[in-house]
Amino acid sequence: MKELVWFRNDLRVADNPALTAACKQNNGVQACFVVTPRQWQEHDWSPARVQFVIAHANALAEDLAALGIPLTLIQAQTFDDSVEKLEQFCREQGIVRLHFNEEYGINERRRDKRLKQRLDELGVNVCKYRDQTVAPVGAVLTQQEEPYSVFTPFSRRWKAWIEENQPVVLPRPASQGAAIKPEKLTDIPDAFREAPTPLVETGETAAHQQLETFLEESAGRYKEDRDFPAIDGTSQLSPYLANGVLSGRQCLLAAREAQGGGGNQEGYVTWISEIAWRDFYINILYHYPRISMHRAFKPETEALKWNEPGDAFEAWKTGNTGIPVVDAAMRQLNKTGWMHNRLRMIAAMFLTKNLFIDWRLGEAYFMSKLVDGFLASNNGGWQWSASTGTDAAPYFRVFNPTTQSERFDPKGLFIRQWVPELAKLDNKRIHDPGKGGVIPGGYPRPIVDLKESRKEAIAKFQALKD
């Protein structure tokens, strides 16, 4: 009799409900991780994310081996293949129970349903746990037992749920036997070999150190600093959260403990609200499956006639639009596999409102580059910017990227870093190089008129109402 823990989007030993439950059964515990490169490609996973995940699967193998738990790396290609391989593994290893933490994309849910059907026939008990959110998915509902589609009331109920239920962090399981030698994945799939060096260190310990450093040194000023890309004012924890190396519960409880130490409370409150946003978007993904099927949350916006992408889309992707803050943001993304959150909103709104290019193209491009590409958050952010999603920016509220740049990068420090062609311009002209002088050689003129394109976008949204 053996217990099997299937690791997916939860690459950690501490605070892992599936692993904790398996270790309590007093049977032999085994673990597995399924490598599905073709599925990763179909889901637009970036090389940066794949390499990050493989590195953390190997780190997890070491942590589990120290507990006497072997982690088997199962090679598949797609979710369909993974069902076959997992069924075969359970049969060969004499598994009596399979434990895993749920995922909420439609393909993942269909995969899990098929696997359960196959294992039921085999006599293997399938045990599922709700792990990705602080409050279990589906626990935060309206008084009518309906899902929230607006963040503010969701957030209020989410905070109330936390006070009522006092979530806890599960400890690292006790050793299950003598330490063993871990199996590791040494070969990166061909499609994912070229990737930038990660901005954060590998491993569960490194994730906790990053969390501790942020809470001690930066969280108190998070509200003031988080929107300024030239300032190291964000947590840099998103890669760990996106891939389950840290849990939302661990982040919340650590923040609340740090908050109790005094200091600037608003910084902690604001950062905790970001954890609530993450939970909100995961709940949207769960309750509205069309979100993971390339559909708009607002069905009426499916009628929008987006522009053909063409050269404008290529200029946006490569950071050559002639709008400095957008170009700096895209170059940061392409070079590092990460982008500051304020810049994600600016770049996304420029693509969808000024260039009027389908948000789905931008969403896929971000996923293809980001180390922290996470369907629920990435989709939520893009649909917010495009005014097609839940609790989205009103269609008539369109960021002016130049104004945003002047406000959040007043000295042009971020632009100078990523758009060196403009480095010698003064603090005013660097945000709009064509205004009041000659554009430095090699830098393009704006590919679109910001004021006119804004008017055209608003008119197209208004036409939906007619």
N, C-alpha and C positions, 0 to 999 in steps of 0.2 A: 504493500500500500504506500503510495507516494502522493505528495501534494506538488502541483506545478504552478508556479507564478509566472504569468506572461507579462513581461515588462513592455510598455509601449511609450506613452507620453508621460512617464513617471520614473525617470532614470535616477532614482535615489533609494537609499536604504531606510533613512529616518522618515517618519510621518508618511508611511506608505500603507494604506489600509489593506491592500491585497496581500502584501508580504507579511504584515503583522498577523492577519487572519490565518494564513497558511502555517506560520510558525507555531500557532497555538494548538494545532491539531495533533501534535506529538507523533507525527509520522515523518518519514524522510521528506525533506523539501528540496525540490529542484526548481530551477528558473530557466527562462528562455527569452531571447530577443530575436525577432524575425526581421531579416534584412530584405527589403522589397524595393530594389532600385527602380524598376519600371513604374511601380506605383508612385514613388517619389517624383519621378519625372511627370507623370500624369497630373500630379497635384502641385506642380510648379515649384517643388522644393529646390532651394538654391544649393550650389556646391558648399557654400559657407555653412548652411544648416546641416547638410548631410555629414560633413566632416566633424562638425560640433557634436552631432548625435553619436557618430561612431566613436569619437574620443570619449564621450561620456558612457557609452555602452561598455567600452573597455575599462574605464574607471569603476563602473558598477561591478563588472566581473571581479575586479580586485577586492572591492569591499565585501561582496558576497562570499568570495573564496575565503576571506579571513573569518567568516562566520560558518565555514564548512558547507556552503551552498554552491553547487556548481551552476554556472550560467552557460547554457548551450546557445550558440549563435546559429540560428536556422536560416539557411539560404533559400529564398523564394524570389519571385519577380513581382507578383501582383498580390492583391488581397485574395483573389480566388486561389492562387497557388498556396498562400499561407494557410488557408483552411485545410487543404489537402495535407500539407506538411505537418501541421499541428495535430491533426487527427492521427496521422501515422506515428508521430512522436509519442502521443499518449498511449497508443496501442503497444508500441515497442517497450515503453518504460513502465508499463503497469500503473499509469496515473489513475487515481480515484477521484481527484477533485482538481479542477482548473480554476485559478483565481486571477482576476484581472480588474483593473480600474477602468471605468467606462470612458469612451470617447464619443463625441456628439455630432461629428460630420455624418452626412447621410450614407456615404460609402462605408465608413467605419461601422455604423450601426447595422447596415445590411450584412457586412462581413461577420460581425459578432452573432447575428441572428442565424446565419447559415452554419456557423461553427457550432452553436448550441444545439441545433437540430442534429448535426452529425454526431456530436458527443453524447447527446441523449440516447441515441440508438446504440452507442458503444457502452453505455452505462457509466459514463463519466459525469459527475456532478459539476455544473458550471456555476461559479459564485462571482457575482459582479458587485462592484463597490463604486460609490460616487465620491470622486476624489478631486476633480479639477477645480472646484470652486470652494470657497469658504463655507457658505451655506449650500447644502446639497442641491444640485439642479432640480428645479421644481418645487423647492421648499418655500421660496419667496413668491407669493401670489397675492393678487388683489383679494378684497373681501368676497368677491364673486368667484373666487378660485380660478381666476384667469391670469395668464402671464402679463406682466407689465411690458408696455412698449415705449414708456417714457422713463428716462433714467432717474429723475429727481424723486418721484414717489417710490420707485424701486429701491433707491438708496436709503430712504427713510425706513422702509420695511426691512431691508437688509440689516441695517444697524440695530433695529429692534430685535430681529431674529438672533443676532449675535449676543445681545444683552440677555435675551431669554434662554439661550441654549449654551452659552459659554463654550464655544468650540475649543478643543484641546489639540495639542500636537502629540502624535504617537511617538514613543521613544524608539530608538534603534533596537531591533530584535536581539534577543540573546543568541549566543553561539548555538548552532545546530549540530556541531561536531568539530572534529579537528580541522585545522586550516588545510586548504588544498591549493593546487596550482590552477590559476584561472586560465580559461580559454579566451583568446583575444582575436579580434578581427584586424588583420594586418593589411588587407588589400582594399583600397578605395575603389568603388565602381567607376568605370571609365568616364562616365558623363559628369562626374563630380570631383575630378581630380584638381582642377584649377580653382582655387578659392583664396580669398584674402586671409591673412593671419587674424585669428579672433582677437577682439578687444579685451576679452576677459579670460581668466585662467580656467583650466579644466579641472573638474572634480567637485564633489559635494562639499568638501571642506573649503575649497576656494569660493564656492557660492556663498557659504555662510560667512566667510571672512569679508566678502564684498558687501553683504547685507549689514554686517556689524559696522564696517567702516562708514558706509553711507549714513546709517542711523546716528553714529557718533559725531560725524564731521559735517554732513551736508543736509540732513533731513530737516533740521531746524529752520533752514533758509530755503527749503524746497519751494514754498509758495512764491517767494520773490525771484528765485534764480531759474526755475525750471523752463522758462520760455526763452532763455538767452543761449543760443547754440555755442557761443564762444566761451561760455562758462561751464565748468564741470559741475552742473547743478542737478543732474538726474542720477538715478540709482545705478544705472548700467546693469540692472538685474534682469532685463527682459529676455535675453537669451536663455538664462536659467529657468525662468518661469515658462517660457514658450515650450521648452522641452522637458519640463517636469523635474529638473534637478533641484529646484526649490518648489515648495507648495505655497499657495496663497495663504494658507493657515499659518505657516511658519513666518511669512512676511508680516501678516497682521499681528500675530501675538508678539513678535519681536518689536514691532513699531509701537504697540500699546505699552509694552514694558519700558521702552526708551522714553516714550511720551510721559510716563509717570515720573521721570526724573526731573521734570521742570523744563525750563528753556522756552523757546518759541513754540507754543503748542500748534499754531496755525500750520506750520510746515508739516508736522506729522498728520494733522487732520486732512490736509490736502493730498498727501501721499496715500493715506488710507482710502481716500475717495477714488484713487486710481485703481486700487484693488477691487473696489466695488464696481467700477466701470468694466473691469475684466470679467467679473462674475456676471454682470448684466449682459454683455455680448455673448458669453457662453450660453446663457439662458435663452437668448434670442435664437442662437444657432440650434438649440435643442427644440424649442417650441415651434419654430418656423423652418422646417427642413428645406424650403426653397432657397434659403440663404446660401446653402452649400451646393446649390444646383445652378449657379450663375444667374440667379433671378433677383430682381429688385424687391426690397421689402415692401415698397409702395407700388402695387401693381400698375397704377395709372401711369407711372413714369416709364413703363416698358414701351410706351408709344412715342417717346422722344426719338427724334431723328438725329443721331449723332453724326458729326462730321467724319469723313474718311480719315484715317490716321495719317497715312502718307509721310511726307518729309517733316511735318510738324511733330509727329510722334517720335521720329528718330532724333530730332533736335532736343526734345524733352528728355528722352532716355539718356542721351550722351552729355547733357548739360551744356547745350549750345543754343539756348532760346533767346539770348540777348537780355534776359531778365536775371541780373546777378544772383539774387538770393535763391532763385529756383535752380540756376546752374550750379551754384555751390552745393546745394542740397543733393542734387543728383550725382554730382561728382563724389561727394562723400559716400553716398550709397554704393556706387560702383566700385570705389576703391576699398571700402572697409566692410561692406555687408551690413551696415547699420546707418540709421538716419535719426537725427534728433526729432522728437515728437512734434514740436512746433513746425519744423520744416516739412514733416510728413503732411501736415494739414495744408501748408502753403503750396507745396508741390502738387498735391492732389487736387486742390481747388483750382489751381492754374490750368491743369490738364482738362478738368471737367467743365469749368465755367468759361475760361478765356479761350482755350483751344476747342472746347466743346467736343472732346473725344471721350468715347465710352469709358466709364469708370472701370469696367471689367478688364480692359486692357492694362490700365494702370495698376489695378489690384494684382493681376498676374505678374506684371513686371516686378513689382515690389517683392512678391513671394519668390521670384526667381533670383533675387539678389540678397534678401534679408537673412541674417543668421537667426533672427527672432521671428521669422515668418510664422504666424499663428492664425489659422483661418478665421476664428471668431473675431479677434481684435483687428486684423488687417481688413477683413470685409466690413466690419463695423465702422472703421475709420474712413474707408473709401466711400461707403454709402452715406456717411455723415457729410463728407465734403461735397459729394455729388447731389445732395438733397434728394436722394432716392430711398434713404433708409429710415430706420426707426430713430425717433428723436433727433432727426437730422437738422443741420443748419438750414434755416428758411431759404428758399431758392433765391430770394431777393437780397440776401446778405452774402455778398461775394468779397472775399479778401482782396485787397489791393496788395500785391506782393511787394511793391516798392514801399508802400506805407508800413507794411509788416516788417520789412527789412530795416527801415529807419528806426522803428520802435524797438526791435528786439536784437539788432546788431548795430547800434548807433555809431560806433567807430569803424564799422566795416571789418572787424577783426576776423570774423568767420569767412567773409567773402575773400579777404586777402589770402587766407590760408588755402582756399580751394579754387579760386579764380585768380591765379597770379598775374594774368594779363592786366588786371585792374589794380594791382597792389600799390601803384604810385599815385592813384587818384586821392583827392582829399575826402574827408569824412562825409561830405554831402554828395559829391558827384559819384562816389563809388556805388551808390544805390541806383543811380539812373545815369549811366555814363554818357548818353547822347544828349543830355540836357545841359546846355551852356558850354559846349566844347566838342572837340573831336574825339571820337571813340578810339581808344588805343588799338593799334594794329593787331589783327588776329582775332579780335573779339567781335562777334556778330551784332548786327542791329536787331532790335526786338522783332520777333517773328509775328507779333500780333499787337494791335492797339488795345491797351488794357481797358480804356473807357468804353470804346465801341463794342468790344467783344463782351463786356459785362452787360451792356444794354441788350445785345442780341440774345445772350443766354437767358436773361430774365424774360424777354419776350417769348422765347420758346417754351419756358415753363408756364407762363401765363396762358399761352395758347391751349395748354392741356385742360384748363378750366373752362374754356369757351365751348 
